[in-house]
Amino acid sequence: MKKTALRHSGGGLNGDCTKTLAELAALVGGKVVGNAALRISGISGIREAGPGQLTFVANHKYLPLLESTRASAAVISQDVKKAPIPIIRTENPSLAFAKIASALNLVEDNHPEGISPKAQIAKGAKLGKGVSVQAFAVIEACAVIGDRTVIYPGCYVGRSARIGNDCVLYSNVSVRERVEIGHRVIIHSGTVIGSDGFGFAMVGGVHHKIPQIGTVSIEDDVEIGANAAIDRARFGKTVIGKGTKIDNLVQIAHNVVVGPNSILVAQAGVSGSTTLGSHVVLAGQAGVVGHISIGDGAMIGAQAGVTKDIQAGVQAWGTPAKPLDQAKRTNAALQRLPELHKKLSVLQRKIEALEKRKQR
């Protein structure tokens, strides 16, 4: 494999592009209230922003900060009619922020190009057009890397693994043997795809390892945070559906199927052979037992413990997880236990006193 000097592509945080509020509003399908000719050079948080910068408010609890912000303008939801500074009213301020950041050339996009002489690429590995492989990355035999994919330092791509076009593997990502990754997938540092499923059989007081001979399939447009772990299947595939986004420190066990466009937030864990439908949300530290299913559009609250099937569209919370309304009533009752205990003690003493009187 020919190796070339590395260089960085264009772009980056140069901040040399300005646009008017009217131009930015047109970009995001919004409406300007105030000075439409105002020029914007950057974006920042509502507390940190300064003159010439645009901020955004997606959560109404931050609206009072518009009175004190130094930002020149703000992106706000449609239901806000006016503000102390010029605004762009839009359906989705967070999405508008992403589009405006790109328009102002504020999105970091300077991945290196070329193949480092210090990369180790086995004979028989196939690299597409415009692939970048940085120092100390290892690509094993029969691996296939798609066009324009970028592999940062210290990554490992196992034998016969397949990675699609326009992917980014940040430093120290491990993609084990035979793993399949689609197009436009982003994997952040330290994540492991295709580690062995946790399978052991107790025989004679000793844990014997059960071979995990399946693989992992990551579909298109998935993003996986740092230090996540997705185990290979015992047989068949562990599957992460198209468009799903996985936060840092998430654990997905063997033979799990995660449907398209789902969200798994930090430290969530899914046990083996469980199926998540499409557009499922697992909030932070939610835990799901094995061999159950969670229906399309279900939302599991933070630190919930899911022990049985959850139907489509249900919001569940608590341990064991219950429908949200029921979980809230249960939690409210639990908060009143000390007060109820005192009342019960008083009633018990009164009953005892009455019984003593009857005995006389």
C-alpha positions in Angstrom: 0.0 0.0 0.0 1.5 3.3 -1.1 1.9 5.8 1.8 1.7 9.5 1.3 2.4 12.6 3.5 -0.5 13.8 5.6 -2.0 17.2 5.1 -5.2 18.8 6.4 -8.1 19.8 4.2 -9.6 23.3 4.3 -12.2 24.7 6.6 -11.9 25.1 10.3 -12.8 27.7 12.9 -11.5 30.7 11.0 -14.5 32.9 11.8 -14.0 35.1 8.7 -17.4 34.7 7.3 -20.3 37.1 8.2 -23.9 37.1 7.2 -26.9 39.2 7.9 -29.8 38.1 10.1 -32.0 38.1 7.0 -29.6 35.7 5.2 -29.5 33.4 8.2 -33.2 33.4 8.6 -33.7 32.5 5.0 -31.2 29.6 5.5 -33.3 28.1 8.4 -36.8 29.1 7.2 -37.2 31.6 10.1 -38.5 35.1 10.5 -36.5 38.1 11.7 -38.0 40.4 14.3 -35.8 43.4 14.6 -32.8 44.6 12.5 -32.6 42.2 9.6 -29.5 43.9 8.2 -27.5 43.2 11.4 -24.3 41.2 10.5 -23.4 38.1 12.5 -19.8 36.7 12.7 -20.2 33.9 15.2 -22.3 31.8 17.5 -22.0 31.3 21.3 -24.0 30.3 24.4 -26.3 32.8 25.8 -24.0 33.5 28.8 -20.8 33.6 26.8 -21.8 35.4 23.7 -20.5 38.9 22.8 -21.2 41.6 20.3 -21.5 40.3 16.7 -22.5 36.9 17.9 -25.7 35.0 17.6 -27.0 32.9 20.5 -30.0 30.5 20.6 -32.6 29.6 23.2 -34.2 26.1 22.8 -35.4 25.9 26.4 -37.8 28.5 27.7 -36.3 28.6 31.2 -33.4 30.5 29.6 -35.5 33.2 28.1 -34.9 35.6 31.0 -31.2 35.6 30.2 -31.9 37.5 27.0 -32.2 40.6 29.2 -28.6 40.4 30.2 -26.9 38.6 27.3 -24.2 40.5 25.3 -25.2 38.6 22.1 -26.3 40.8 19.2 -29.2 38.5 18.3 -30.8 35.2 19.1 -32.5 32.2 17.5 -35.8 31.4 19.3 -38.8 29.2 18.9 -41.9 30.3 17.0 -44.0 30.9 20.1 -41.7 33.8 21.3 -43.1 36.9 19.7 -40.6 39.5 20.9 -37.3 40.0 22.8 -35.0 42.7 24.0 -32.6 42.0 21.1 -33.2 41.1 17.4 -34.4 37.5 17.0 -34.9 34.8 14.4 -38.1 32.9 15.1 -37.9 29.3 13.9 -39.6 25.9 14.4 -36.4 24.2 15.8 -33.8 26.5 17.3 -31.3 23.6 17.9 -31.5 22.5 14.2 -31.2 26.1 13.1 -28.1 26.5 15.2 -26.5 23.6 13.4 -27.2 25.0 10.0 -26.1 28.5 10.9 -22.8 27.2 12.4 -22.1 25.5 9.0 -23.1 28.7 7.1 -20.7 30.8 9.1 -17.9 28.3 8.6 -17.7 27.5 12.3 -17.8 23.7 12.0 -14.5 21.9 12.5 -14.0 20.0 9.3 -10.2 19.7 8.8 -9.7 15.9 8.9 -6.2 14.9 7.7 -5.7 13.4 4.2 -3.3 10.8 3.0 -1.8 7.7 4.6 0.9 8.0 7.3 4.1 6.1 6.8 3.6 5.0 10.4 0.3 3.3 9.7 0.3 -0.5 9.4 -1.8 -1.8 6.6 -1.8 -5.5 5.8 -1.5 -6.9 2.3 -5.0 -7.7 1.0 -6.7 -4.8 2.8 -8.6 -2.6 0.3 -8.8 1.1 0.7 -11.1 3.3 -1.4 -10.4 6.7 -2.9 -9.4 9.5 -0.6 -9.0 7.3 2.5 -7.0 8.8 5.3 -5.1 6.5 7.7 -3.0 8.2 10.5 0.0 7.1 12.5 -0.1 3.8 14.4 -3.5 2.7 13.0 -3.6 -1.0 12.1 -5.7 -2.4 9.3 -5.7 -6.2 9.1 -5.9 -8.4 6.0 -9.1 -8.5 3.9 -10.5 -5.4 5.6 -12.3 -3.0 3.3 -12.4 0.8 3.9 -14.7 2.9 1.8 -14.0 6.2 0.0 -13.1 9.3 2.0 -13.2 7.5 5.3 -10.8 8.9 7.9 -9.0 6.7 10.5 -7.3 8.5 13.3 -4.2 7.4 15.2 -4.2 4.2 17.2 -7.3 2.7 15.6 -7.6 -1.0 14.9 -9.6 -2.5 12.1 -9.8 -6.3 12.3 -9.6 -8.9 9.6 -12.4 -8.9 7.1 -14.1 -5.9 8.7 -15.9 -3.6 6.3 -16.3 0.2 6.7 -18.3 2.3 4.3 -17.8 5.7 2.7 -17.3 9.0 4.5 -16.9 7.5 7.9 -14.7 8.9 10.7 -13.0 6.8 13.4 -11.4 9.0 16.0 -8.3 7.9 17.9 -8.1 4.5 19.5 -11.3 3.0 18.1 -11.3 -0.7 17.8 -13.4 -2.4 15.1 -13.0 -6.1 15.5 -12.9 -8.8 12.9 -15.9 -9.2 10.5 -17.7 -6.1 11.8 -19.8 -4.3 9.2 -20.1 -0.5 9.3 -22.2 1.5 6.9 -21.8 4.9 5.3 -21.3 8.3 7.1 -20.8 6.6 10.5 -18.9 8.6 13.2 -17.2 6.7 16.0 -15.6 8.6 18.9 -12.4 7.8 20.7 -12.0 4.7 22.7 -15.1 2.8 21.5 -15.0 -0.9 20.8 -17.2 -2.5 18.2 -17.4 -6.3 18.1 -15.9 -7.2 21.5 -17.0 -10.7 22.7 -20.5 -11.0 24.1 -20.6 -11.8 27.8 -21.3 -15.6 27.6 -20.2 -18.2 30.1 -21.5 -21.6 31.2 -21.0 -22.7 34.8 -19.8 -26.3 34.8 -18.3 -27.9 37.9 -18.0 -24.6 39.6 -16.0 -23.1 36.8 -17.1 -20.5 34.2 -16.5 -21.8 30.7 -16.4 -19.3 27.9 -19.1 -19.7 25.2 -17.7 -18.7 21.8 -19.2 -15.6 20.3 -19.0 -16.3 16.6 -21.4 -13.7 15.3 -20.7 -10.1 14.3 -22.0 -6.5 14.6 -23.7 -4.5 11.9 -23.7 -0.7 12.2 -26.0 0.8 9.6 -25.7 4.2 7.8 -25.6 7.6 9.6 -25.0 6.2 13.0 -22.9 8.2 15.5 -21.3 6.5 18.5 -19.8 8.4 21.4 -16.6 7.8 23.3 -15.8 4.6 25.2 -19.0 2.8 24.2 -19.0 -0.9 23.8 -21.1 -2.9 21.3 -20.6 -6.7 21.6 -20.7 -9.1 18.8 -23.5 -11.7 18.6 -23.2 -15.2 19.8 -24.7 -16.2 16.4 -25.9 -13.8 13.7 -25.6 -10.0 14.3 -25.9 -7.3 16.9 -27.5 -4.5 14.9 -27.5 -0.7 15.3 -30.2 0.7 13.0 -29.8 3.6 10.5 -29.6 7.1 12.0 -29.3 5.9 15.6 -27.2 8.1 18.0 -25.3 6.5 20.9 -23.8 8.6 23.7 -20.6 8.0 25.7 -20.2 4.9 27.9 -23.1 3.0 26.5 -23.0 -0.8 26.7 -24.9 -2.9 24.1 -24.7 -6.6 24.6 -24.7 -9.5 22.2 -27.6 -10.1 19.7 -29.2 -6.8 20.7 -31.1 -5.1 17.8 -31.5 -1.3 18.1 -34.0 0.1 15.6 -33.5 3.2 13.3 -33.2 6.7 14.7 -33.1 5.7 18.3 -31.2 7.6 21.0 -29.2 5.9 23.8 -27.9 8.4 26.4 -24.8 8.1 28.5 -24.2 5.0 30.6 -27.4 3.3 29.4 -27.1 -0.5 29.1 -29.0 -3.1 27.1 -28.7 -6.8 27.9 -28.4 -9.6 25.4 -31.0 -10.5 22.8 -33.2 -7.5 23.6 -34.9 -5.6 20.7 -35.5 -1.8 20.6 -37.8 -0.5 18.0 -37.4 2.7 15.9 -37.2 6.1 17.6 -36.7 4.6 21.1 -35.1 6.8 23.7 -33.1 5.4 26.6 -32.2 8.2 29.0 -29.0 8.3 31.0 -28.1 5.2 33.1 -31.3 3.4 32.0 -30.8 -0.4 32.2 -32.7 -3.0 30.2 -32.7 -6.7 31.0 -32.2 -9.3 28.3 -34.7 -11.1 26.0 -37.4 -8.4 26.0 -38.7 -5.8 23.5 -39.2 -2.1 23.6 -41.7 -0.8 21.1 -41.4 2.0 18.6 -41.2 5.5 20.0 -41.0 4.4 23.6 -39.1 6.7 26.0 -37.3 5.2 29.0 -36.5 7.7 31.8 -33.1 8.3 33.5 -31.9 5.5 35.8 -35.0 3.4 34.9 -34.7 -0.4 35.3 -36.7 -2.1 32.5 -37.6 -5.7 33.4 -40.3 -6.6 31.0 -41.6 -5.6 27.5 -42.5 -1.9 26.9 -45.2 -1.2 24.4 -44.8 1.2 21.5 -45.2 4.9 22.5 -45.1 4.3 26.2 -43.1 6.6 28.5 -41.7 4.6 31.4 -39.6 5.4 34.4 -38.6 3.9 37.8 -37.3 0.5 38.9 -39.0 -1.6 37.9 -40.0 0.7 35.1 -43.7 1.6 34.9 -45.7 3.9 32.7 -44.7 7.5 33.6 -47.9 8.6 35.2 -48.0 5.6 37.5 -44.3 5.9 38.3 -44.8 9.6 39.3 -47.7 8.7 41.6 -45.7 5.9 43.2 -42.7 8.3 43.7 -45.0 11.0 45.2 -46.4 8.4 47.6 -42.9 7.3 48.6 -41.9 10.9 49.3 -44.7 11.1 51.8 -43.8 8.0 53.7 -42.1 9.7 56.7 -45.2 11.9 57.2 -47.6 9.0 56.7 -45.5 6.9 59.2 -45.9 9.7 61.9 -49.7 9.8 61.3 -49.9 6.0 61.4 -48.0 6.0 64.7 -50.4 8.6 66.2 -53.4 6.6 65.1 -51.9 3.4 66.4 -51.5 5.0 69.9 -55.1 6.3 69.8 -56.4 2.8 68.9 -54.4 1.2 71.7 -55.7 3.8 74.2 -59.3 3.1 73.1 -58.8 -0.7 73.5 -57.4 -0.1 77.0 -60.5 1.9 77.9 -62.8 -0.9 76.6 -60.9 -3.4 78.7 -61.7 -1.4 81.9 
